[in-house]
Amino acid sequence: MDLLSPIKDHHSERRLFIGRVALTSTIGILLLGLVIARLVQLQVFNYEDFAAQSQGNLFRIEAVPPIRGLIFDRKGRVLAENLPAYQLELIPEQVDDLDNTLRRLAVLGLIEAEDIPRFKDLSESGPRFKPVTLNLRLSEEEIANFAVQRPRFPGVDFQPRLVRHYPYGAAVAHAIGYVGALSKNDLARLDVSQYAGTAHTGKTGIENSFESNLHGDVGYRNIVTNALGRQLPSESANLHDSLPPNETPNPGANVYLSLDLDLQLLATEALQGRRGAVVAIDPWSGEILALVSAPSFDPNLFAVGMTTSQFAVLKNDLEQPLFNRAVRGTYPPGSTIKPMLAVAALETGATNPTHTTLCRGYFMLPNTTHRYRDWKPEGHGEVDLHTAISQSCDVYFYELSVKIGIDNMHDYLHRFGLGQVSGLDIGGEHAGLVPSREWKRNAFRNPEDQRWFHGETVIASIGQGYMLATPLQLANAVAAVATRGIRYQPHLVAAIEDTLTGQRTMIAPTRLKDVAVENEDHWDIVIDAMHEVMHGPRGTARQAGMNAAYEMAGKSGTSQVISISQDEEYDEDEIDERLRDHALFIAFAPVDNPRIAVAVIVENGSSGSRVAAPIARKIMDSYLGFSSNATQ
């Protein structure tokens, strides 16, 4: 059967073609309309937004760090300043072989080999066009050596900058502190926006406590960049007039301290070769006149960047030069607390000026056989309170301690500032310890260890046992005796100066709660006895007070480092030096108008009157304007 071919329908095909053309044209017109609408939106309605973004790609904001404020002593002498220096920098994108370059710089002595891994990490972690600092301060010799070798080190050069400098180095290190490189912990506690462009911050001392004053406010400048973010000369790009205005950084404030540099240097020299601390204070304002911890360290090492090995040497040094003994060192105060305990005994009625005790060289609690020895084996004979202080009779205070009781002792010593932080404005101080029954209950878990024993009260009366105090606390306590109970919070900062206007804001003294007494005559009794310590024919520190041009009051102290049995004695020449007794001394002068109070401790110095007292005498002589005749 033959199949017939269908007849072609030209009319239907034409209609289909025209419909497709119309649909395609409509879609094209719609798409073109969308493009035109988008162009209108971008060019007309969103012009300002995109113009701003374009401007942002063209210009880059760069932080300008402020100049750090200076630190002065009470007489306007500079203790911390900023000096121009040259630092060695490396731009990673311009260095072909980073490992080889760093190794060759180490061979030249411009960097330490142990720091190469750290510099590699810094070079690889940030933008390759940003410089990495390799050496914060180049010496003139290093600059000269590198200048000759510079062609061999493409991408490495030295640049000028300001670095922190401490003219008196170790003598002021523990009071002023130091600045060091910013760490992750620093950035976590600081306002990061204020530290853009800054590489250092205060780490300890005044540099840390007054960081917000010393640092200043960061500024900004706008620079022209290319598509890769690299800086271009704005003049060559003919865009100088298009740059947004810069923001000038505000320099940090200057800080004036109450420290007397002459006393600071004198105390540093007196402690040379020893471990110990000296704190001198104005009893009528709480101003710290000297604060020295020995041995010390050079804070300039931190300011210019310390290598890992250099820091390890300092940190692991057995002499602990980084440890601030003046505010953090806690020591058994020994007999230096006897004047304060005497006030407690008089106020509680445990004794009176005429009460006497027979000192046979030892004391025994009722119904016991243990002997608590006096420092003088043969005893002092019949002694009253005046003699007990001036000759430092332990037996008299052993007897008093039983009458006063440990809780009353704790209460009165606490009134003098012992066993608590003083609030010094550099922070980091230790509270020390004045024990009590409540303290012991909280300090030990074992019920048997929580019991307070009478013997612990006895040894606490001569500043031994659990009793601990810092040199700062002892200076603050003797200052309270000098003022007859009036107390001020110790502080180092005397004024803050606006570097732009020159206006100074003085730091007013902060009055603390007085040591209240019911009978003012009790102060005279105690102070007269302390005067006898220095000027009496049998005073324990009469040698240090000899030929003085003024009257002073003091109290020596010696505290044991190791325990020995009651029938045992040790020879200083045979025992290890670090196991010898600590030497302590507190004093104030002049007696009738106190202007300075001093606390001195010499670790393992053996004798407070022989070793520590002459140091205190020299400091008081210097501050009061007299030539020192103290022998040491």
Secondary structure, DSSP 8 states (H G I E B T S, - for coil): ---------HHHHHHHHHHHHHHHHHHHHHHHHHHHHHHHIIIIITHHHHHHHHHHHHEEEEEE------EE-TTS-EEEEEEEEEEEEE-GGG-S-HHHHHHHHHHTTSS-GGGHHHHHHHHHHS-TTS-EEEES---HHHHHHHHHHGGGSTTEEEEEEEEEE-TTGGGGHHHH--EEE--HHHHHHS-GGGGTT--EEE-SHHHHHTHHHHH-B-EEEEEEE-TTS-EE-TTTTT-GGGS---B--B---EEEES--HHHHHHHHHHTTTS-EEEEEE-TTT-BEEEEEEES---THHHHT---HHHHHHHHH-TT-TTS-HHHH--B--GGGGHHHHHHHHHHHTS--TT--EEE-SEE--TT----EE-SSTT--EEE-HHHHHHTT-HHHHHHHHHHH-HHHHHHHHHHTTTTS----TT------B---HHHHHHH-SSTTTT---HHHHHHHTTT-TT-BB-HHHHHHHHHHHHTTS--B--BSEEEEE-TTT--EEE----B------S-THHHHHHHHHHHHHHHSTT-TTHHHHTT-SS--EEEEEEE-SS---TT----TTTS-GGGS-EEEEEEEE-SSS--EEEEEEETT-S-IIIIIHHHHHHHHHHHHT-------
